[in-house]
Amino acid sequence: MAQACFSIVEPKVNVEATVRSNTDIELNGRLQQLDFDVLLNGYYVRDPMTEIKTVVRQNNRTDNEQNNLSPNYVSASKLSFINNKSLIFEGGNEYHNFDISSVYSAARGVDRIEFKNNHYEVFLLPDKIQGKKYVHDFDVNGRFLINHQEAFENVNTEADYMYVHFTLPVNQVFFDGQLYLGGEFNYNLLNNNNRLDYDNATGAYCQTLLLKQGGYNYQYWFVPKGGKKATVERVDGSFWETKNEYTIYIYHRGWGERYDRLIGVKSVQ
């Protein structure tokens, strides 16, 4: 059964937001600070501290989302969330990407494509543990796009499914946690379907996923033992220069009401 998740917004308030590298922890290092103001525009909120709820997501991830934040400053026209330590995020790094829109050529990120047993096998170029220097690359913050270059009419229905092989060579296995593939192609979930296993024979973490033809972004997410929040830094490093997308959701449940109304949404990079 197919499922779709979506939200319906009543645009009652505006949100102004900025991302900066100057945090209470460090300056121009590996972290990013998000600040934002909620402009009420005459919208009545009886008690902002109890009636307003916020959800903040980085690249649509849920493992490190922040919610139920309290504003630092409150006025009749504005709620300010400034210098809030809960809104300091790991900068991470730009996403890896690959393109499997065509079976006749090895596009970006692809080593080779083989046809075996009536299906296609895609072998991506091996990734590597990133250095300590940020290198800019264009990405779409974890998104993907279904595409088939040889399609006649509809790329969404004519695109084929392929087994895609991911490989990350490492010097030694990570004994202090698990490694996952992250991106919107798997709904940014941390589960066994997206977990990489270490192969002693090749000295690498490996995983194979069944994906439809198109272009994809992905990252390597490390989750420490006993933790639920992933970090990009273990494999790809973390840098304040990284172009992340932050989405802010503002909810209001007035006195006596039984549900949260989504009254404002804002995305900023």
Helices and strands as residue ranges (DSSP letters): E 14-20, E 31-39, H 48-51, E 52-58, E 66-67, E 73-74, E 78-81, G 85-87, E 88-90, E 96-99, E 110-116, E 119-124, E 144-146, H 155-158, E 161-169, E 177-182, G 184-186, G 192-194, E 197-199, E 204-212, E 214-224, H 233-236, E 246-252, E 261-268
